[in-house]
Amino acid sequence: MTGGGSRGATRRPAAASSSRGDPSSAGPDPDARRAAATAAARRSGRGDHGPLRVMALRPRTLLLLAISSVCVLSVAFLAYTGGWWQAESESEGAAALRRMARSVTPLDAPRMMDLPQFQGDHKESLYWGTYRPNVYLGIRARTPLSLIAGLMWIGVKNGQYFLRHVCQDSDELSNYGWADHNGRDYGRQELTDHGLQLTTSFLKQKGEGSGYGGDWAVRLDAKSEGSSLSGAQESTTHLFFYIADEAGKSITMGSHEPSSGPVLLASGLHEDIGDWELHLRSEDNLEIHRAGFQSINMHNLSDLVQQAVATNAMQSGNLNLPDMIEDFSNIMIYQVSIKLPAKIDIVFLSGADSENPMIAERVNRLTGPMLSTHLESKGKDFEERYNQIFNVNNKIVSKELSVGRVALSSLLGGIGYFYGQSKIALPKSFSQKNGDKYIPYWPAALYTAVPSRSFFPRGFLWDEGFHQLVIWRWDAHISMDIIGHWLDLINADGWIPREQILGAEALSKVPEEFVLQYPSNGNPPTLFLALRDLASGIHAHQFSGEEAEKISTFLERAYVRLNSWFQWFNSTQSGKYEGTFFWHGRDNMATRELNPKTLTSGLDDYPRASHPNDEERHVDLRCWMLLASNCMRSIAEFLKMDTSLEKDYYDMSNQLSDFGTLNKMHLDNKSGAYFDYGNHTEKVRLRWYELNDKDGMRRELLRETLQPPQLQLVPHVGYVSLFPFMMGAIPPESWVLEKQLDLISDRSILWTDYGLRSLSRTSSMYMKRNTEHDAPYWRGAIWINMNYMILSGLHHYSHENGPYMVRAGELYDELRSNLIRNIVRNYQETGFFWENYDQQNKGKGKGARSFTGWTSLVVLIMSESYPTLHR
């Protein structure tokens, strides 16, 4: 999926395998590559590269602090790691030690999440949620060691039984996802599993008697998909509901005998909420079995249940849990066996030790008819609020409207809470005494939306900016909370790990080779998209007075962290000449790739210069830096800052906005396309070679260069060619704009009836494999995030006076219609949103399905809501 590095996933479709490729697999160690590039720059006499290169040294006290802290950091790092380093030379070891010490040191700045607006009622209101997106239904609190709850069931496929729990495409559910979800206290999800139709509803409520975080309820509504029951459905259906304490505290088992009233399943104590109880209520005939386990490994709950049921089945012939409980069990699992149709309500009560806990009243309030009333009311409120915020009723038809609500719900229902430590790769010549090639980041929490519950159920930096374009419009407070968590992950150098794999449950979904994060590698700073919107929204009076005040406070504190992040890009991703940038980390020794990937750009295998070196200039990164500098300038102007730092942002924004310089560096005058610049030849191919080694002869597919590369524009028309257009950097009266519209509308280049393809059909790399096992990814497929940005550009130019205003509007209308129609059609035919769409197969969804991340931008396309990119 969406590139950006190491989105590896089990059972990944071949077409998507490159999306999250491990940067280390692309060649030499990234730190080594960066050191080589730095040395080359010194040899060429490279000097300072822009007005912000020394921003981190203003004021001077920062420099003094940085110098004085090096020794302290080094000594602390030695103690922290236990003397792990083994370097080839003492001088290399000392320099690398300092770099690694900083890479796992938090930025010395006030934390975003310590702001008062994220405490008190706000924090409590978001305490419980469906924050475990990797499972079909998972509930936890936003605390490192939480009580967690979830659902499993036994599905029947071709007469065989399968345990369902973790979202995975191999289960072959024909549908799953949130039909409604408001991101706070209500959600309704529909799952269809080979004839079993299961609706899960979640409701959170704080009423009289409730403890911290309030109470929550889950309704499980199971029925057959068709009008008649098949043989499998006529048999018993088995649902499993569990509750577990990550801290390992024991849970008390309650009754497991069904009764006409509520059944106390379990109770316990948690330091945040005091005593708690779990109750079950149903009017249907139930058979309940149970099992208790003592374990702190929450990522293998499926294995515990499967093994317990299988063992009991062999011993007793019954497909049941064994009704056995280990001493000091902190995991309680309840098997509820039912005949379809059936409805089960499960209620969690916090603060059961209060003076007036009102247990019976609270259970009654969250079960049966009263729960039905609450759920119906919440559903209506959600629909009304959706219509009010996105105002789409007069812009789309009814079937599209319902799909838009599902897209928003799926994004909000995919928000998760994770806690743990990223693994940061050591330089190539280093290792720990135990052989590990990484050191841990500091322990941290992340509250984030996820791209896909099945393939990518964790945080990805470049995806998150697109997610927040949707979420801030729905709930600015949740959006700031998410962005604040990300900004608190910035280290002393201003770097944020691109992929967040925090905690054992998240780690269990990622192959080992994709786990390590590299401090030299970046990702597009898309969070600036949402931050610029928030700042502009205050100027435009889009927020209430209270909201505007909180956003202002948020931006004021974020400014220091954003500055550090910007400085990291401005220093580590700089080009050879002032004002130029390129994505560092490409493999200049590649022999197996047709074109060395640029994972850090997010566009993975999009073709760049064939032979990477430090002469490269990447037009997309230049545009991201323009966005970032404009955003920093806007925030500074809004906050009425007047320092040399803000002047530097003003100067850099003007520098990167200079149309003549942009064209001189990146424009091909003949085609009107913007291209990367670098050491390039089109005469490359993959060829089979017969190689002789100790194991005998073998065949290997290697790259062959048929013509020496030379410095030139890289002639591949695609998404990268349109980045200045997306960012509104082209004057509306310029002839270049006409050429860009020609590129967009030409069917032999980018245009299809389903959206714009990522790479022109005329490109030599169009739909070409990058290796034997690396299918094309960003070499033709239709991606919604980039189509949304291009649509934003068309919308902008359709409202700018100029000779191309009408044509931009016509293309806007047609492209918007094509995108909506194709996404809706695919959803209605398959039940899923997709990672990308196939330009060669009538727009069919491809890659990861249940891709509920940036494909949810269809909500904004429907409502014609676009980012504020243009000063």
C-alpha positions in Angstrom: 0.0 0.0 0.0 0.8 3.4 0.3 4.4 3.4 0.2 6.3 5.1 2.8 8.3 2.2 3.8 7.9 -1.3 5.2 4.2 -1.8 5.0 4.9 -5.5 4.8 2.0 -7.7 5.7 1.4 -11.4 5.7 -0.7 -12.8 2.9 0.1 -9.6 1.0 -1.1 -9.6 -2.7 1.8 -9.7 -5.1 0.8 -6.4 -6.6 1.2 -4.7 -3.2 4.2 -6.4 -1.9 6.5 -3.5 -2.5 4.5 -1.0 -0.6 5.9 -1.4 2.8 9.3 -2.8 1.8 12.0 -2.7 4.3 14.5 0.1 3.5 17.3 -2.2 4.5 16.4 -4.6 1.7 17.1 -1.9 -0.8 20.8 -1.9 -0.3 23.4 -0.6 2.1 22.7 0.7 5.5 20.9 4.0 5.2 23.3 5.7 7.7 26.2 4.6 5.5 24.5 6.0 2.4 23.9 9.3 4.2 27.5 9.4 5.3 28.7 8.8 1.8 26.4 11.5 0.4 27.7 13.9 3.1 31.3 13.1 2.2 30.6 13.6 -1.5 29.0 17.0 -0.7 32.1 18.1 1.2 34.3 17.0 -1.7 32.3 19.1 -4.1 32.4 22.2 -1.8 28.8 22.2 -1.0 27.8 25.0 1.3 24.7 26.1 3.1 21.5 25.2 1.3 18.8 27.7 2.1 17.7 30.3 4.6 16.6 27.8 7.2 19.7 25.7 7.3 20.8 27.3 10.6 17.4 27.9 12.1 18.1 25.3 14.7 21.0 27.5 15.9 18.8 30.4 16.6 18.8 31.4 19.4 22.4 30.8 20.2 21.6 29.1 23.5 20.3 26.1 21.6 23.7 25.6 20.1 25.4 25.8 23.5 22.9 23.4 25.0 23.4 21.0 22.1 27.2 21.0 22.4 27.1 20.7 26.2 24.6 17.8 26.0 26.7 15.6 23.7 28.8 14.1 26.4 25.8 13.6 28.7 23.9 11.9 26.0 26.7 9.6 25.2 27.3 8.6 28.8 23.6 8.1 29.3 23.3 6.1 26.1 26.1 3.7 27.3 24.3 3.1 30.5 21.0 2.7 28.6 22.2 0.1 26.2 24.6 -1.6 28.5 27.7 -1.0 26.3 26.4 -2.7 23.2 28.5 -1.1 20.5 31.1 -2.9 18.4 32.5 -0.6 15.8 35.2 -0.9 13.1 37.2 2.0 14.6 37.1 4.1 17.7 36.3 7.3 15.9 33.5 5.8 13.9 32.1 4.3 17.0 32.1 7.6 18.9 30.3 9.5 16.1 27.8 6.7 15.6 27.2 6.6 19.3 26.3 10.3 19.4 23.9 9.8 16.5 22.2 6.8 18.0 21.9 8.5 21.4 20.1 11.4 19.8 17.9 9.1 17.7 16.3 7.6 20.8 16.2 10.8 22.8 12.9 12.8 23.0 12.9 16.3 21.7 13.4 18.7 24.7 10.1 20.6 24.4 6.8 20.6 26.2 4.6 17.6 25.3 1.5 18.1 23.2 -0.5 15.7 25.3 0.2 17.6 28.5 -1.9 20.5 27.3 -4.9 21.1 29.6 -7.3 20.6 26.7 -6.3 17.0 26.4 -6.9 16.4 30.1 -10.1 16.3 32.3 -13.4 15.7 30.5 -11.7 15.3 27.1 -9.4 12.5 28.3 -12.2 10.7 30.2 -14.6 11.0 27.2 -12.2 9.1 25.0 -11.0 6.6 27.7 -12.9 3.6 26.3 -13.3 2.8 22.6 -13.0 0.3 19.8 -9.3 1.0 19.8 -8.1 -2.5 18.6 -8.7 -2.2 14.8 -6.7 -5.4 14.1 -9.6 -7.6 15.4 -13.1 -7.8 14.2 -14.4 -6.3 17.4 -11.9 -5.1 20.1 -12.4 -2.7 23.0 -9.7 -1.2 25.2 -8.9 2.0 27.1 -6.4 4.6 26.2 -3.9 3.6 28.9 -0.7 1.5 28.5 -2.0 -1.5 30.6 -5.7 -1.7 29.9 -8.5 -4.1 30.3 -9.2 -5.4 26.8 -12.3 -7.1 25.5 -13.2 -8.7 22.2 -15.2 -11.1 20.1 -14.4 -14.4 18.4 -16.7 -16.8 16.7 -16.5 -20.1 14.9 -17.2 -19.8 11.2 -18.2 -22.6 8.9 -16.7 -22.8 5.4 -17.1 -25.8 3.1 -18.1 -27.9 6.1 -15.0 -27.0 8.1 -14.7 -24.9 11.3 -12.6 -21.8 11.5 -12.0 -19.5 14.5 -12.5 -15.8 13.6 -10.8 -13.1 15.6 -8.1 -11.1 13.9 -9.1 -9.3 10.7 -7.5 -11.2 7.8 -8.5 -11.6 4.1 -7.9 -15.4 4.3 -11.1 -15.6 6.3 -13.0 -14.6 3.1 -15.7 -12.6 4.9 -17.8 -11.1 2.2 -18.2 -8.0 4.3 -17.0 -6.4 7.5 -16.6 -2.8 8.7 -18.3 0.0 10.5 -21.6 1.1 8.9 -21.9 3.8 11.6 -19.2 5.1 14.0 -18.9 8.6 15.5 -15.4 8.1 16.9 -16.5 8.6 20.5 -19.3 6.6 21.9 -21.2 4.8 19.2 -20.6 2.3 16.4 -22.5 -0.3 14.4 -20.6 -2.9 12.4 -21.8 -5.6 10.0 -20.0 -8.8 9.3 -21.0 -11.5 6.8 -19.3 -14.9 7.1 -20.5 -17.6 4.7 -24.1 -17.3 5.7 -23.7 -16.0 9.2 -24.7 -12.3 9.4 -23.4 -10.7 12.6 -24.1 -7.1 13.6 -22.0 -5.8 16.5 -23.0 -2.5 18.1 -21.0 -0.5 20.6 -22.4 2.1 23.0 -20.6 4.1 25.7 -22.4 6.1 28.3 -21.6 7.8 31.6 -24.6 8.1 33.9 -25.4 8.1 37.5 -23.3 5.6 39.4 -20.7 5.2 36.6 -17.0 5.3 37.4 -14.2 6.9 35.4 -14.6 6.5 31.7 -18.2 5.5 32.1 -19.9 2.2 31.1 -20.1 0.5 27.8 -22.3 -2.1 26.1 -21.9 -4.5 23.1 -24.9 -5.9 21.3 -24.3 -9.1 19.2 -27.1 -9.7 16.8 -26.7 -12.9 14.9 -28.9 -14.3 12.1 -28.7 -16.2 8.9 -27.8 -14.2 5.8 -30.6 -15.7 3.6 -34.3 -16.3 4.3 -33.7 -20.0 5.0 -31.2 -21.8 7.1 -28.6 -24.0 5.6 -27.5 -27.2 7.3 -24.6 -25.5 8.9 -26.6 -22.6 10.1 -29.3 -24.9 11.6 -26.6 -26.2 13.9 -25.3 -24.3 16.9 -23.4 -21.1 16.3 -20.6 -20.4 18.8 -19.6 -16.9 19.8 -16.8 -16.1 22.2 -16.5 -12.9 24.2 -13.4 -12.3 26.4 -12.1 -9.8 28.8 -8.5 -9.6 29.9 -6.2 -7.5 32.0 -2.9 -6.5 30.3 -1.4 -5.8 33.7 -1.8 -9.4 34.7 -4.2 -8.8 37.6 -6.5 -11.7 38.3 -10.2 -11.6 37.3 -13.0 -13.1 39.3 -15.2 -15.5 37.4 -18.9 -15.0 37.9 -21.8 -17.3 37.1 -21.9 -19.1 33.8 -25.4 -20.4 34.1 -27.9 -18.6 31.8 -30.9 -17.1 33.5 -34.0 -15.0 32.6 -32.2 -11.9 33.9 -28.7 -10.5 33.6 -25.8 -12.9 34.4 -22.7 -11.6 36.1 -19.8 -13.0 34.0 -16.8 -11.5 35.7 -15.5 -8.8 38.0 -12.2 -7.3 39.0 -10.2 -4.2 40.0 -8.4 -1.7 37.8 -6.5 1.2 39.1 -8.1 3.7 36.7 -11.7 2.8 37.2 -11.9 0.9 40.5 -14.1 -2.2 40.8 -15.7 -3.3 37.6 -18.3 -5.9 36.5 -19.2 -7.6 33.2 -22.8 -8.7 32.7 -24.7 -10.6 30.0 -28.3 -10.5 29.1 -30.4 -12.2 26.4 -33.9 -13.3 25.9 -32.8 -16.3 23.8 -31.8 -19.8 24.9 -28.1 -19.9 25.5 -25.5 -22.4 26.5 -22.5 -20.8 28.1 -19.0 -22.4 28.6 -15.9 -20.7 29.9 -12.2 -20.8 30.3 -9.7 -18.8 32.3 -6.0 -18.4 31.5 -3.1 -16.7 33.2 -0.9 -14.9 30.6 0.5 -11.5 29.8 0.6 -12.3 26.0 -2.5 -10.8 24.6 -1.5 -11.2 21.0 -2.0 -15.0 21.1 -5.6 -15.1 22.5 -6.8 -16.8 19.3 -4.3 -19.6 19.9 -5.4 -20.1 23.5 -9.1 -20.5 22.5 -8.4 -22.7 19.5 -6.2 -25.0 21.5 -8.6 -25.2 24.4 -11.6 -25.9 22.1 -9.6 -28.5 20.0 -8.3 -30.3 23.1 -11.7 -30.5 24.7 -13.3 -31.7 21.4 -10.8 -34.6 21.3 -11.5 -35.5 24.9 -15.3 -35.0 25.0 -16.4 -34.8 21.4 -18.0 -31.4 22.2 -16.9 -28.1 20.4 -16.8 -26.3 23.7 -14.5 -24.5 26.1 -13.5 -26.9 28.9 -15.1 -24.9 31.8 -11.7 -24.8 33.5 -9.9 -21.8 35.1 -6.3 -21.5 35.8 -5.2 -20.0 39.1 -4.9 -16.2 39.1 -6.5 -16.0 35.6 -6.3 -12.6 34.0 -8.0 -13.7 30.8 -11.6 -14.8 30.9 -13.3 -16.2 27.8 -17.0 -17.0 27.5 -18.4 -19.2 24.8 -22.1 -18.5 24.1 -23.7 -21.2 22.0 -26.9 -20.1 20.2 -29.5 -21.1 17.6 -30.0 -18.4 15.0 -31.4 -15.8 15.2 -30.3 -14.6 18.5 -29.4 -11.3 20.3 -27.0 -10.9 23.2 -26.2 -7.8 25.2 -23.0 -7.5 27.2 -22.4 -4.7 29.6 -19.3 -3.4 31.3 -19.8 -1.3 34.4 -17.0 0.8 35.9 -16.9 2.1 39.5 -18.9 -0.8 40.9 -17.4 0.0 44.3 -19.0 3.4 44.6 -21.4 4.2 47.5 -24.4 4.0 45.2 -23.3 1.8 42.2 -26.9 1.3 41.0 -25.9 -2.0 39.3 -29.3 -3.2 38.3 -30.4 0.1 36.9 -27.3 0.6 34.9 -27.5 -2.9 33.5 -31.1 -2.3 32.5 -30.2 1.0 30.9 -27.6 -0.6 28.6 -29.5 -3.8 27.7 -32.8 -4.9 26.1 -35.3 -2.3 24.9 -33.5 0.6 26.4 -30.3 -0.3 24.6 -32.3 -0.6 21.4 -33.7 2.9 21.9 -30.2 4.3 22.6 -28.7 2.7 19.5 -31.5 3.9 17.3 -31.1 7.5 18.6 -27.4 7.4 18.2 -27.7 6.2 14.6 -30.1 9.0 13.7 -27.8 11.6 15.4 -24.9 10.2 13.4 -26.7 10.5 10.1 -28.0 14.0 10.8 -24.5 15.2 11.8 -22.9 13.6 8.8 -25.4 15.4 6.5 -24.9 18.7 8.3 -21.0 18.6 8.3 -20.5 17.3 4.8 -23.6 18.8 3.2 -23.7 16.3 0.4 -27.5 15.9 -0.1 -27.7 18.1 -3.1 -24.4 16.9 -4.6 -24.7 13.1 -4.9 -27.4 10.5 -5.2 -28.7 8.4 -2.3 -26.7 5.3 -2.9 -23.5 7.4 -2.9 -24.6 9.1 0.3 -24.8 5.8 2.2 -21.3 4.7 0.9 -19.9 8.0 2.1 -21.2 7.5 5.6 -19.6 4.0 5.6 -16.3 5.5 4.5 -16.3 8.0 7.3 -17.4 5.3 9.8 -14.7 2.9 8.7 -12.0 5.6 9.1 -13.3 6.6 12.6 -13.8 2.9 13.6 -10.3 2.2 12.6 -8.8 4.6 15.1 -6.6 2.6 17.5 -4.5 3.1 20.7 -1.1 1.6 20.8 1.7 1.6 23.4 5.2 0.3 23.1 8.7 1.1 21.8 9.7 1.3 18.1 12.8 -0.6 17.1 15.5 1.7 15.7 18.1 0.1 13.4 21.7 0.3 14.4 24.4 1.3 11.9 25.6 -1.6 9.8 28.8 -2.3 11.7 27.0 -2.3 15.1 25.2 -4.9 17.1 24.1 -5.4 20.7 25.8 -8.1 22.8 22.9 -10.4 22.3 23.1 -9.9 18.5 20.1 -7.5 18.2 20.6 -5.0 15.4 18.4 -2.4 17.0 17.9 -0.3 20.0 14.4 0.7 21.4 12.8 4.1 21.1 11.4 5.5 24.4 8.1 3.9 25.5 5.3 5.9 23.9 1.6 5.9 23.2 0.0 6.5 19.8 -3.6 7.3 19.2 -4.0 7.1 15.4 -6.2 6.0 12.5 -4.9 3.0 10.5 -4.9 2.5 6.8 -6.3 -1.1 6.8 -7.6 -3.2 9.6 -6.4 -6.4 8.0 -3.1 -5.5 6.3 -1.9 -2.3 8.1 -3.5 -2.1 11.6 -0.9 0.4 12.9 0.1 4.0 12.4 1.8 5.3 9.2 3.1 8.8 9.1 2.4 9.8 5.5 -1.1 8.3 5.6 -2.1 10.1 8.7 -2.1 13.5 7.1 -4.7 12.4 4.6 -6.7 10.7 7.4 -6.8 14.0 9.3 -8.2 15.9 6.4 -11.3 13.9 6.9 -11.3 13.6 10.7 -10.7 17.3 11.6 -13.9 18.2 9.7 -15.8 15.6 11.7 -14.2 16.3 15.1 -11.4 18.8 15.5 -10.7 17.7 19.1 -10.1 14.1 18.1 -7.9 15.2 15.2 -5.7 17.4 17.4 -5.4 14.6 19.9 -4.2 12.3 17.1 -1.8 14.9 15.6 -0.5 15.7 19.1 0.3 12.0 19.8 2.3 11.9 16.5 4.2 15.2 17.3 5.2 13.8 20.7 7.1 11.1 18.9 9.6 13.6 17.5 13.2 12.8 18.7 16.0 15.2 19.5 16.9 15.5 15.8 13.4 16.3 14.7 12.7 12.8 13.2 9.5 10.8 13.5 9.6 7.0 12.8 7.5 6.5 9.7 5.8 3.3 10.8 4.6 2.8 14.3 4.7 -0.8 15.5 3.9 -0.4 19.2 3.2 -3.3 21.5 3.0 -7.1 21.0 -0.4 -7.1 19.4 0.8 -4.7 16.6 4.1 -6.5 16.3 2.4 -9.8 15.7 1.0 -8.5 12.4 4.4 -7.4 10.9 7.0 -9.7 9.4 10.4 -9.4 11.2 12.1 -7.9 8.1 9.8 -4.9 8.1 10.0 -3.9 11.8 13.2 -1.8 12.1 13.0 2.0 11.5 15.8 4.0 10.1 16.6 7.4 11.5 17.8 8.7 8.1 14.6 7.9 6.4 11.6 10.3 6.2 8.1 10.4 4.8 6.0 13.1 3.2 5.1 15.6 6.0 1.4 15.3 5.2 0.3 16.4 8.7 0.9 19.9 7.4 -2.2 19.5 5.2 -4.5 19.3 8.2 -2.5 21.8 10.3 -2.7 24.4 7.5 -6.5 23.7 7.4 -6.9 24.3 11.1 -5.0 27.5 11.0 -6.9 28.7 8.0 -10.2 27.7 9.5 -9.6 30.1 12.4 -9.0 32.9 10.0 -12.2 32.0 8.1 -14.2 31.8 11.4 -15.1 28.2 10.8 -14.9 27.3 14.5 -16.7 28.4 17.6 -14.9 30.7 20.0 -14.0 27.8 22.3 -12.7 25.6 19.5 -10.7 28.5 18.0 -9.0 29.1 21.4 -8.1 25.4 21.8 -6.8 25.2 18.2 -4.7 28.4 18.8 -3.2 26.9 22.0 -2.5 23.7 20.1 -0.7 25.4 17.2 1.3 27.5 19.6 2.7 24.5 21.4 3.1 22.5 18.2 5.2 25.2 16.6 8.4 24.2 18.4 8.0 20.6 17.4 7.0 21.4 13.8 10.0 23.6 13.5 12.2 20.8 14.6 10.5 18.4 12.2 10.9 20.9 9.4 14.6 21.4 10.2 15.1 17.6 10.0 13.8 17.7 6.4 15.7 20.8 5.6 19.0 19.4 6.7 18.8 15.7 6.0 16.9 15.7 2.7 18.7 18.7 1.1 20.1 18.6 -2.4 23.4 19.6 -3.7 22.4 23.1 -4.5 20.5 25.7 -2.4 16.8 25.2 -2.5 16.9 21.7 -3.9 15.7 18.5 -2.2 15.8 14.8 -2.8 14.6 11.7 -0.9 17.7 10.3 0.7 18.1 6.6 1.2 17.9 5.3 -2.4 20.2 2.4 -3.2 22.9 3.5 -5.6 24.3 0.0 -5.8 21.1 -1.7 -6.8 21.6 -4.7 -9.2 18.2 -6.5 -8.8 15.8 -3.5 -9.3 14.8 -2.1 -12.6 14.6 1.3 -11.0 15.8 1.7 -7.3 12.8 2.3 -5.2 12.2 5.6 -3.3 10.3 4.1 -0.3 10.7 7.3 1.7 8.7 9.3 -0.8 5.6 7.2 -0.2 5.4 6.5 -3.9 7.7 3.4 -3.6 8.4 2.2 -7.1 7.4 5.3 -9.0 10.4 5.7 -11.5 13.1 8.1 -10.5 16.6 8.6 -11.8 18.0 5.3 -12.9 21.3 5.8 -11.1 20.9 7.6 -7.7 23.4 10.1 -6.6 23.5 13.4 -4.7 22.8 15.4 -7.9 19.1 14.3 -7.7 16.3 16.8 -7.4 12.8 15.5 -6.5 10.0 17.8 -7.5 7.5 16.1 -5.1 9.7 16.8 -2.1 10.2 20.4 -3.2 6.4 20.8 -3.2 6.0 19.1 0.2 8.6 21.6 1.6 6.7 24.4 0.0 3.5 23.3 1.8 5.4 22.9 5.1 7.1 26.4 4.8 3.7 28.0 3.9 2.1 26.2 6.8 4.8 27.4 9.3 4.5 30.9 7.9 0.7 30.8 8.2 0.9 29.6 11.8 3.5 32.3 12.7 1.3 35.0 11.1 -1.8 33.8 12.9 0.1 33.7 16.3 1.5 37.1 15.5 5.1 35.9 15.9 7.8 38.3 14.8 11.3 36.7 15.1 14.1 35.9 12.8 12.7 32.3 12.7 9.5 33.5 11.2 11.3 35.7 8.7 13.3 32.7 7.5 10.0 30.8 6.9 8.7 33.8 5.0 11.9 33.9 2.9 11.9 30.2 2.2 8.2 30.2 1.3 8.9 32.9 -1.3 12.0 31.1 -2.5 10.1 27.8 -3.1 7.2 29.6 -4.6 9.3 31.2 -7.2 7.8 30.0 -10.5 10.8 30.8 -12.6 13.2 28.8 -10.4 10.7 25.8 -10.3 10.5 25.8 -14.0 14.3 26.1 -14.5 14.9 23.1 -12.2 12.0 20.8 -13.1 9.9 21.8 -16.2 10.1 20.1 -19.5 9.0 22.9 -21.9 7.9 20.6 -24.6 5.4 18.5 -22.6 4.6 21.0 -19.9 5.3 18.2 -17.3 7.4 18.6 -14.2 10.1 16.0 -13.8 12.7 14.9 -11.3 16.3 15.6 -12.2 19.2 13.1 -11.9 21.7 10.7 -13.3 19.5 8.8 -15.7 19.2 6.6 -18.7 16.2 5.0 -20.3 18.3 2.1 -21.6 18.0 -0.3 -18.6 16.3 -3.7 -18.5 16.1 -6.8 -16.3 17.9 -9.8 -17.8 18.4 -13.4 -16.7 22.0 -14.3 -15.9 23.5 -17.7 -15.4 25.7 -17.5 -12.2 28.1 -20.1 -10.9 28.6 -20.3 -7.1 29.4 -23.0 -4.5 26.0 -24.6 -4.9 26.4 -24.8 -8.7 24.7 -22.9 -11.5 21.7 -20.7 -10.8 19.7 -18.1 -12.7 19.2 -14.6 -11.4 17.3 -11.7 -12.8 19.6 -8.7 -12.7 19.6 -5.2 -14.1 21.5 -4.4 -17.2 22.5 -0.9 -18.2 22.7 -0.6 -22.0 23.7 3.1 -22.2 25.6 5.2 -19.7 23.4 7.5 -17.6 23.7 11.3 -17.7 22.4 14.2 -15.7 19.0 15.1 -17.2 15.3 15.4 -16.4 13.8 12.0 -15.7 11.1 11.7 -18.5 8.3 9.8 -16.7 4.9 11.5 -16.7 2.8 10.6 -13.7 1.7 11.9 -10.3 5.1 13.4 -9.6 4.7 15.5 -12.8 1.6 17.2 -11.3 2.8 18.1 -7.8 3.2 21.8 -8.5 -0.3 21.7 -10.0 -1.6 20.0 -6.9 -0.1 22.6 -4.7 -1.4 25.5 -6.7 2.1 26.7 -7.5 1.4 27.5 -11.2 0.0 31.0 -11.9 -3.5 30.7 -13.3 -2.6 32.6 -16.5 0.5 30.5 -17.3 0.8 28.4 -20.5 2.2 25.7 -18.2 -1.3 25.3 -16.7 -2.8 24.6 -20.1 -0.1 21.9 -20.6 -0.9 20.4 -17.3 -4.6 20.2 -18.1 -3.6 18.5 -21.4 -1.6 15.9 -19.5 -4.5 15.2 -17.1 -7.1 14.9 -19.8 -5.1 12.8 -22.3 -6.4 9.2 -22.3 -3.1 7.9 -23.7 -1.3 9.5 -20.7 -3.2 9.7 -17.4 -6.9 9.9 -17.9 -9.3 6.9 -17.4 -13.0 6.7 -16.7 -12.2 5.6 -13.1 -9.6 8.2 -12.1 -6.1 9.3 -13.1 -3.5 6.5 -13.3 -0.3 7.0 -11.4 2.1 6.6 -14.4 1.5 7.4 -18.1 0.9 4.6 -20.5 3.7 6.2 -22.6 6.3 5.7 -19.9 8.9 3.0 -20.4 8.2 1.9 -16.8 4.5 1.7 -17.2 3.3 -1.6 -15.5 6.8 -2.9 -15.5 7.9 -5.2 -12.7 10.7 -3.8 -10.6 12.1 -7.3 -9.7 11.2 -10.8 -10.4 8.9 -10.8 -7.3 8.1 -7.1 -7.2 5.0 -6.3 -9.3 4.2 -2.8 -10.4 2.6 -0.7 -7.7 2.8 3.1 -8.4 3.3 2.4 -12.1 -0.2 2.7 -13.4 -2.7 1.9 -10.6 -5.2 4.6 -9.6 -4.6 5.9 -6.1 -7.3 8.0 -4.3 -5.0 10.2 -2.2 -3.2 11.6 -5.3 -6.4 11.8 -7.3 -7.9 13.8 -4.4 -4.9 16.2 -4.5 -5.2 16.6 -8.3 -8.9 17.2 -7.9 -8.1 19.9 -5.3 -5.9 21.6 -7.9 -8.6 21.5 -10.5 -11.1 22.9 -8.0 -8.7 25.7 -7.2 -8.0 26.6 -10.8 -11.7 26.4 -11.7 -12.2 29.4 -9.3 -9.1 31.4 -10.3 -9.6 34.0 -13.0 -7.6 33.1 -16.1 -7.9 31.6 -19.6 -8.1 28.0 -18.3 -10.7 28.5 -15.6 -13.6 26.9 -17.6 -11.6 24.0 -18.8 -10.3 23.3 -15.3 -13.9 23.3 -14.0 -15.1 20.8 -16.7 -12.2 18.4 -16.0 -13.0 18.8 -12.3 -16.6 17.8 -12.7 -15.8 14.8 -14.9 -12.9 13.5 -12.7 -14.9 13.9 -9.5 -17.8 12.0 -11.0 -15.6 9.2 -12.3 -13.9 8.7 -8.9 -17.1 8.7 -6.9 -18.8 6.3 -9.3 -16.0 3.8 -9.3 -15.4 3.8 -5.6 -19.1 3.4 -4.9 -19.5 0.7 -7.6 -16.6 -1.3 -6.1 -18.0 -1.0 -2.6 -21.4 -2.2 -3.6 -20.0 -5.1 -5.6 -17.4 -6.3 -3.1 -18.4 -4.8 0.2 -15.0 -3.1 0.6 -12.9 0.0 0.0 -9.6 -0.8 -1.8 -6.0 0.3 -1.6 -5.9 1.3 -5.2 -7.9 0.7 -8.4 -7.0 -1.1 -11.6 -6.8 1.2 -14.6 -6.5 -1.9 -16.9 -9.5 -3.8 -15.6 -12.4 -1.3 -15.6 -11.4 0.3 -12.3 -11.6 -2.9 -10.2 -10.3 -2.6 -6.7 -6.9 -4.1 -6.1 -4.2 -4.4 -3.4 -5.4 -4.5 0.2 -9.1 -4.7 0.6 -10.8 -3.2 3.6 -8.6 -0.2 3.0 -10.3 2.3 5.2 -7.5 4.9 5.3 -7.1 7.5 2.6 -9.6 5.9 0.3 -12.1 7.5 2.8 -11.2 10.8 1.1 -14.2 9.9 -1.1 -16.2 11.6 1.7 -14.4 14.9 0.9 -14.7 14.4 -2.8 -18.5 14.0 -2.4 -18.7 17.1 -0.2 -16.2 19.1 -2.4 -14.0 19.8 0.6 -10.4 20.4 -0.2 -7.2 21.4 1.7 -6.1 25.0 2.0 -2.9 24.9 0.0 -2.8 28.3 -1.6 -1.7 31.5 0.0 
